[in-house]
Amino acid sequence: MEATRGGTERPAFVLLEDGTWYAGQLSNGSAKAFGEVVFTTNLSGYQETFTDPSYLGQIVVMTAPMIGNYGITATDDESSRPQISGVIVRELSRHHSNWQATTSLSDWLEQAGIPILTEVDTRRLTRHLRERGAMRGVIAEGSAPTAVLTAELLASPSMDGLDLASRATTATSYATGVGPLVVAYDFGMKRNIVRMLEASGLRVAVVPATTPAADVLAMEPAGVFLSNGPGDPAAVGYARETIRALGDSGTPMFGICLGHQLLGLAYGGGTRKLSYGHRGGNHPVQDLATGRVLITTQNHGFAVEGGREGVPGAPDLEVTHLNLNDGTVEGLRHRTLPIFAVQYHPEAAPGPHDALPHFKQFLGAITSRLGQKAATS
């Protein structure tokens, strides 16, 4: 057993499934919370992170030493509510300073029923997760774990084989913007993706994750977008045939994060769970065609199997981008169809904007396809 020194007012802790636990202090009135314990290296953008549906079912460790100093604003949500199960920090700012802020981070999460565990040695916890891998955990009030709590934790769901896209998706379709129609599959889509598609001059129709290909093709879209989302891509089996049918129709297609993984699966590839995943705004990715290195925002725990030489089982897909930290596949392109996808988040929110040109790339594929149709009509 392993523990760190925590607060004394309301003692609490996070217990990991390997038996390791880290003591701290419960900052708000919410407890207990189960989830996969992961870490992100973002220094700011905590509101965008906590409302990103890709974090559904996870307890997020913030590696930045202090969180909450600029509060919560009315404009920075990436979905309708916080999606995380819990937050672990070293120090929570008790006062926020931001002319746009409407409330504090602590109050905002308490209203959502999400606990914040503070006064934790997050450097030590992050090092443990890097060495042992992301794993299930629970935040609970008390001075030490009990046998009952340990049994509850071991009985909680694992991220392997878990379809969370069906929980994170929109319940009903909706449309926004003007221009050529793009149908966006919502597997847990961030709001900034829709904003970026709109800014590219596109009308966006967002549809639930289980929408059949025939329904989308009946809309005669100029393009199809596959969004980010949470969970194990291999568990989203209902999306594979849909994506394959849409792609083989010749409709331009662009995928991000989970959409990238689902595209790989649809064309015969496989996915695997990474030890501790990629989460943060400082991940270097190389464009294999140009040699250029992009600094990217990432948030994923699974990756498409393969490398520079290609994706096993998917000869129609070409690897376009690689992660320079561990060599994992970060980009795919179909060899003959107008289809491409990236593992990272070009829309950022939060993070760098090196990859924003991918939206122009998608618009270019749509414009080219519309031109071809006009020439043959």
C-alpha positions in Angstrom: 0.0 0.0 0.0 1.2 3.5 -0.8 -0.2 6.9 0.3 0.6 10.5 0.0 0.0 13.2 2.6 -3.4 14.9 2.3 -5.7 17.4 4.0 -7.2 17.1 7.4 -10.6 18.9 7.2 -12.4 16.2 5.1 -9.9 13.4 4.5 -10.5 11.4 1.3 -8.4 9.4 -1.1 -8.2 7.8 -4.6 -7.9 4.0 -4.6 -6.5 2.3 -7.7 -7.3 -1.2 -8.7 -3.8 -2.4 -8.1 -4.2 -1.5 -4.4 -2.3 1.7 -4.4 -4.0 4.7 -2.8 -3.3 8.4 -2.5 -4.7 10.5 0.3 -6.0 14.0 -0.1 -8.8 16.3 0.8 -12.3 16.4 -0.6 -12.8 19.9 -1.8 -16.6 19.8 -2.5 -19.6 17.9 -1.2 -19.5 15.2 -3.8 -18.3 11.6 -3.3 -17.9 8.7 -4.2 -16.9 8.3 -7.9 -15.6 5.4 -9.9 -13.8 5.7 -13.3 -10.6 5.0 -15.3 -7.9 7.2 -13.7 -5.9 9.0 -16.4 -3.8 12.1 -16.5 -3.6 15.1 -18.8 -0.6 17.4 -19.3 -2.6 20.5 -20.3 -1.6 23.6 -18.2 -4.9 25.3 -18.8 -8.3 24.7 -20.5 -9.7 22.6 -17.7 -13.3 23.6 -18.4 -13.0 22.4 -22.0 -11.3 19.2 -20.8 -13.9 18.4 -18.2 -16.8 18.9 -20.7 -15.1 16.9 -23.5 -17.3 13.8 -24.0 -14.1 11.8 -24.8 -13.5 11.9 -21.0 -16.8 10.2 -20.1 -16.3 7.7 -17.4 -12.8 8.9 -16.4 -11.2 10.4 -13.3 -8.8 13.0 -14.6 -5.5 13.8 -12.9 -4.3 17.3 -13.7 -0.5 17.5 -13.8 -0.5 21.3 -13.6 0.2 22.1 -10.0 -2.7 24.6 -9.5 -6.1 24.4 -11.1 -9.2 26.7 -10.9 -7.5 30.2 -10.9 -9.6 31.6 -13.7 -13.0 30.0 -12.8 -15.7 28.9 -15.2 -17.1 30.9 -18.1 -20.4 30.7 -20.0 -18.7 30.1 -23.4 -16.0 27.4 -22.9 -18.1 24.3 -22.5 -17.5 21.6 -25.1 -20.7 19.8 -24.3 -23.8 20.5 -22.2 -22.3 19.4 -18.9 -19.1 18.1 -17.3 -18.4 14.5 -18.6 -15.8 13.3 -16.2 -16.4 11.2 -13.1 -13.9 13.0 -10.9 -10.9 15.4 -10.7 -7.6 15.0 -8.8 -5.3 18.0 -8.3 -2.4 19.2 -6.2 -3.8 22.6 -5.4 -7.3 24.0 -6.0 -7.4 27.8 -6.3 -9.8 29.1 -3.7 -10.3 32.4 -5.5 -10.6 32.9 -9.3 -9.9 36.0 -11.3 -11.4 36.4 -14.7 -13.8 39.1 -15.9 -15.7 36.4 -17.9 -16.1 33.9 -15.0 -19.6 33.1 -13.8 -18.7 30.7 -11.0 -15.8 28.8 -9.4 -14.5 25.5 -10.6 -15.4 23.9 -7.2 -19.0 25.1 -7.2 -19.5 24.2 -10.9 -18.4 20.6 -10.3 -20.3 20.3 -7.1 -23.5 21.3 -8.9 -22.8 18.5 -11.3 -22.1 16.0 -8.5 -18.5 15.5 -9.4 -15.8 15.3 -6.6 -12.5 17.1 -6.6 -9.7 15.5 -4.6 -7.1 18.0 -3.7 -3.7 18.1 -1.9 -2.6 15.0 -3.7 1.0 14.4 -4.9 -0.1 14.4 -8.5 3.5 14.1 -9.8 3.9 10.8 -7.9 0.4 9.6 -9.0 1.2 10.5 -12.6 4.5 8.6 -12.5 2.7 5.6 -11.1 0.2 5.7 -14.0 3.0 6.0 -16.5 4.7 3.0 -15.1 1.7 0.8 -14.4 -0.8 2.2 -17.0 -4.2 3.8 -16.7 -6.5 1.7 -14.4 -9.8 1.8 -12.6 -10.1 3.9 -9.5 -12.5 5.4 -7.0 -12.5 8.7 -5.1 -14.0 8.3 -1.7 -14.3 10.1 1.6 -12.4 8.6 4.6 -9.0 8.1 6.0 -8.2 4.7 4.3 -9.8 2.2 1.9 -11.9 -0.6 3.1 -12.3 -4.2 1.9 -15.9 -3.3 0.8 -14.7 -0.4 -1.3 -12.0 -2.5 -2.9 -14.6 -5.1 -3.9 -16.8 -2.3 -5.3 -13.9 -1.0 -7.4 -13.0 -4.4 -8.8 -16.6 -4.9 -9.8 -16.8 -1.6 -11.6 -16.7 -1.5 -15.5 -13.4 -1.6 -17.3 -12.8 0.6 -20.3 -11.9 -2.4 -22.4 -14.9 -3.5 -24.4 -17.0 -0.6 -23.3 -19.2 1.2 -25.8 -19.6 4.7 -24.4 -20.3 6.4 -27.8 -23.9 5.3 -27.5 -24.1 7.1 -24.2 -22.3 10.2 -25.3 -24.1 10.7 -28.7 -26.9 13.2 -29.3 -30.4 11.8 -28.8 -31.8 13.7 -31.8 -30.5 15.1 -35.1 -30.0 18.9 -35.5 -28.5 21.2 -38.1 -26.6 24.5 -38.1 -24.7 26.7 -40.5 -25.0 27.4 -44.2 -23.3 26.0 -47.3 -22.6 22.5 -48.7 -24.1 19.8 -46.4 -21.9 17.8 -44.1 -23.4 15.0 -42.0 -21.5 14.7 -38.7 -21.8 11.4 -36.8 -21.8 12.3 -33.1 -19.9 9.7 -31.1 -19.3 12.2 -28.4 -18.5 15.3 -30.4 -17.0 18.5 -29.0 -18.8 21.7 -29.8 -15.7 23.4 -31.3 -15.7 20.8 -34.1 -19.1 22.0 -35.2 -17.8 25.6 -35.0 -14.8 24.8 -37.1 -16.9 23.0 -39.8 -19.3 26.0 -39.8 -16.3 28.4 -40.1 -15.2 26.4 -43.2 -18.4 27.4 -44.9 -20.3 24.2 -44.3 -23.8 23.4 -43.2 -23.6 20.7 -40.5 -26.3 18.1 -39.8 -25.4 16.3 -36.6 -26.9 12.8 -36.3 -26.8 10.0 -33.6 -24.1 7.4 -33.7 -26.4 4.6 -34.8 -27.8 6.4 -37.8 -27.9 4.0 -40.8 -25.8 4.8 -43.9 -28.9 4.7 -46.1 -30.5 7.5 -44.1 -27.4 9.7 -44.5 -27.0 8.9 -48.2 -30.7 9.9 -48.7 -29.7 13.4 -47.5 -27.2 13.6 -50.4 -24.4 15.1 -48.2 -21.4 16.8 -49.7 -19.3 15.2 -47.0 -19.4 13.0 -43.9 -17.6 13.7 -40.6 -16.8 11.1 -37.9 -16.4 12.7 -34.5 -14.3 12.1 -31.4 -15.8 10.1 -28.5 -15.2 7.9 -25.5 -14.7 4.2 -24.9 -13.3 1.3 -26.8 -13.6 1.7 -30.6 -13.8 -2.1 -31.0 -17.1 -2.1 -29.0 -18.7 0.4 -31.5 -19.3 -2.5 -33.9 -22.5 -0.9 -35.3 -20.4 1.9 -36.9 -18.1 -0.3 -39.1 -20.5 -1.3 -41.9 -22.0 2.2 -41.8 -18.7 3.9 -42.3 -17.6 1.4 -45.0 -20.9 2.0 -46.9 -20.6 5.8 -46.7 -16.9 5.7 -47.7 -17.4 3.4 -50.6 -20.1 5.7 -52.0 -17.3 8.2 -52.9 -18.6 10.8 -50.4 -15.6 12.7 -48.9 -15.1 11.7 -45.3 -13.0 13.2 -42.4 -12.6 11.5 -39.0 -11.1 12.8 -35.7 -10.0 10.7 -32.7 -12.5 7.9 -32.2 -13.7 8.6 -35.8 -10.1 7.9 -36.9 -10.1 4.6 -35.0 -13.5 3.6 -36.4 -12.3 4.3 -39.9 -9.3 2.0 -39.4 -11.6 -0.7 -38.1 -14.1 -0.2 -41.0 -11.4 -0.9 -43.6 -10.0 -4.0 -41.9 -7.5 -2.7 -39.4 -7.4 -3.3 -35.6 -7.1 -1.2 -32.5 -5.3 -1.6 -29.2 -5.4 -0.1 -25.8 -2.4 2.1 -24.9 -0.8 1.8 -21.5 -1.7 5.2 -20.3 -2.9 7.0 -23.4 -2.2 10.4 -24.9 -3.9 13.3 -23.2 -2.7 16.9 -23.3 -1.8 19.8 -25.7 1.9 19.1 -26.3 2.1 15.9 -28.4 4.5 16.0 -31.4 3.2 14.4 -34.6 5.0 14.1 -37.9 3.4 14.5 -41.3 5.2 11.7 -43.3 4.6 13.4 -46.6 6.3 16.7 -45.7 8.4 15.9 -42.7 6.7 18.8 -40.8 6.1 18.3 -37.1 2.8 19.4 -35.6 2.3 20.1 -31.9 -1.2 18.6 -31.2 -3.9 18.3 -28.7 -4.8 14.7 -27.9 -7.2 12.7 -25.7 -7.4 9.0 -26.4 -6.6 5.7 -24.7 -6.8 3.5 -27.8 -4.8 3.5 -31.1 -5.0 2.0 -34.6 -2.5 -0.8 -34.9 0.3 -0.3 -37.4 3.2 2.0 -38.1 5.0 3.8 -40.9 4.7 0.7 -43.1 0.9 0.6 -42.9 -2.1 -0.8 -41.1 -2.1 -4.7 -41.0 -5.3 -6.0 -42.6 -6.2 -2.6 -44.2 -4.2 -2.4 -47.5 -6.5 0.4 -48.8 -5.3 2.7 -46.0 -2.0 4.7 -46.0 -0.5 6.0 -42.8 0.0 9.7 -43.1 1.1 10.8 -39.6 3.0 9.2 -36.7 3.4 10.2 -33.1 7.1 11.1 -32.4 6.9 10.0 -28.8 5.9 6.4 -29.3 5.5 5.8 -33.1 1.7 5.2 -32.9 -0.5 5.9 -35.9 -1.8 9.4 -35.9 -3.2 9.8 -39.4 -4.8 7.7 -42.2 -5.8 8.2 -45.8 -7.6 6.0 -48.2 -5.4 5.2 -51.3 -8.2 5.8 -53.8 -11.2 7.4 -52.1 -11.5 11.0 -50.6 -11.2 9.7 -47.1 -8.8 10.7 -44.3 -8.6 10.9 -40.5 -6.4 12.0 -37.7 -6.0 10.7 -34.2 -5.3 14.1 -32.7 -7.7 17.1 -32.4 -7.2 19.8 -35.0 -10.0 21.8 -33.5 -8.0 22.0 -30.2 -10.1 23.6 -27.4 -7.9 23.6 -25.5 -4.5 23.4 -27.3 -2.3 24.5 -30.2 -3.7 25.2 -33.7 -1.0 23.6 -35.8 -3.5 21.1 -37.3 -6.3 23.5 -38.2 -5.5 23.2 -41.9 -7.2 19.7 -41.9 -10.5 21.5 -42.0 -9.4 23.2 -45.2 -8.3 19.8 -46.5 -11.8 18.5 -45.9 -13.4 21.5 -47.6 -11.0 21.0 -50.6 -12.1 17.3 -50.9 -15.8 18.4 -50.8 -15.3 21.2 -53.4 -13.5 18.8 -55.7 -16.3 16.2 -55.4 -19.0 18.8 -56.0 -17.0 20.0 -59.1 -16.9 16.4 -60.4 -20.6 16.0 -60.0 -21.3 19.2 -61.7 -19.1 18.3 -64.7 -21.0 15.0 -65.2 -24.5 16.2 -64.7 
